[in-house]
Amino acid sequence: MEQDLIAIARIRRAIGLEGLVGVETFGETLEMVEVPAEVLIGRNEKETRSIVITGIDLRPRGYVVKFEGVNDRIAAENLQECSVWIGRSQLPGLQEGQFYHFELIGMSVITDEGTLVGTVKEIQSYPAADTLEIDREGKTPILLPFTGSSILGVDKVKRCITISKSFLDELL
């Protein structure tokens, strides 16, 4: 597999005795993967191994994944805290106005009045909404929900996210 990798999930726990694992997803990419799918797993991008996802199931407590060759609880427990990676070329296409998390990291964040707020440091996935962690130089970082009431636009070319100043003022 190619080495231009994108993390799409982290394995959090073994589930049951059949080798299933519960995963924390990074955005919606995992649910768009067509199985069987060859992916890489590892504790970091440089130390990965190839494995095939044979099943993905959404349950009340999150996604559960079955990997080929992982057939018991002990094997599943050995995967805990590994990330699931795919090559950038394997990413499913997106519709207009949709973004992958990795595309937003490093983007400048400005208000609709043109004031620089900071830079997207990380994206957190919460049940209510994805949240941008914005690093503000010399100030405490802020968490901004990625919703229509706060985000006015994303310009992939300029690598800039425009947010509502009034929403930011209420947040601060």
N, C-alpha and C positions, 0 to 999 in steps of 0.2 A: 504494500500500500504506500501511497505517497506520504511525505512527511509534512505537508502543509495542513496541520491537524486542527480540528475544532472540537473542544470538549462539549458533549451534549448532555451528559449526566454524570452523577457520582453514585457509586454503589454504597448504600448506607447499612444494610443489614441482610442477613439470611432470613428467609421465610419458609417455615415448615421443614420437611425432611427430604423434599424432592429436588433440591438444588436451586430453588427460586431465590431471587434477590429483590429487595426493595430499593428503588433508586430515587434520588433527588434529581429532577430534570432542570436543565438550563434552557428556559424558553420552551417552545413547542416542537422542536426538531425531532425529539425521540418519537413522538406520536405520529410523525409523518414518515418514519422509516418503514419501508416495506420489507417484511421478513420472508425468507431468511435474508439476513444482511451481515456481511462481513464488516466487523469494526475492530478497533484496537482497544485494549484495556491496559491500564498501568497506573502507577502512582504519580507519574509525571510524563510529559510528552516524549522525553528521550528514552524512557524505559517502558516500552509497550510490547504487547504481543497480540497477534491476530486471534480472533475468536468470532464465532458466528452467533448472532441473536436468532433464536428459533421461535421466540414468542414474546409478545408485549401485551400486557393486560392492565387496564385502568381499574383499580379497586378503590374502595372508599378512603383508604389511607394513602393513596398515591399509586404510582406505576410499579408493576412487578414484571421482571424480565427473566426469561429462561435463556441460558447460554448452552450451546452444544458442548457436550462433554462434562458439564457441571451437573452431576446427578444426585448429589447428597448434600446434607447440611454442612459438613466439614469443608467440602469443596467450595460451597457458596460463602462460608465464613472467611475463607482465604482470599476472597475478592473484595472484602469490605474496605472501604476508603479508596478503592481504585476508581479512576475516572474512565468514562467511555468516550472514545474519540472516533471521529470520522474525518475523511479527507474533505477538503473544501469542495472538490469536484463532485462529491457524493451528496452534497446538500440539495434538498428538494428546492425547486424554483419557488419564488414568492410572488404574490400579487402586488400590485401597486400599493404603496403605503405600508408595506410590511417590512420588517427588519429582523435580522439576526442579532442577538445580543452582542456578539463580538464586533459587529459593525458600529455599534454605538460607543463602545469603550474608546476613550481618547478624544471624542468629539467635544468641541467647545459648546458651552451652554450660554445663551444670551437671552435677555428679556426682549419683549416686543418693542421696547424703547431703545434697544441696541446696547444695553449695558452688559458687560461680560460678568457672568455669575461664577463660572469655573469650568472644570473639565470632568467629563464622566469617567469615574474611576472604576466602577463596578455596577452590575445589574443584579438585583436580588429578585427572586421569583417568590411572590407571596400569593396566597389564594385570591385576595381581592384584586391585586394588580401587580405587574412588574414594577419595580422601584429603582430609580437611578440614584446611585451614590455619587454626589457631586463634590469633587475636591475643590475647595475654595482657598486660594493662596493666602496663607496667614490667618485663616479663619477656620472654625469648626466645619467639617463636612456636613452636608445636608442630604436627606433622603427625600426624593421627589417622586410621587407616583406617576407612572407612565400612562396617563389617562388623557382623554379629550379636554378635560377642564384645565389641565396644567400644561400640556404639550401642544403648541400651536403648529409646529412644523419641524420636519427633519430634512436637512439638505445633505444627501450623501456626498455630493460633489464638493461642496464647501466644508464638509465635515462639521456641521453646525446644527444644534438643536435650539429652536426658539421656544421660550416658555412665556407664560402669562405673568407679567409683573405683578398684577393684583393677586394672583394665586401665590406667588412667591412671598409677597408682603404678608399675606395671611398666615403662611407657613412659618415665617420667621417671627 
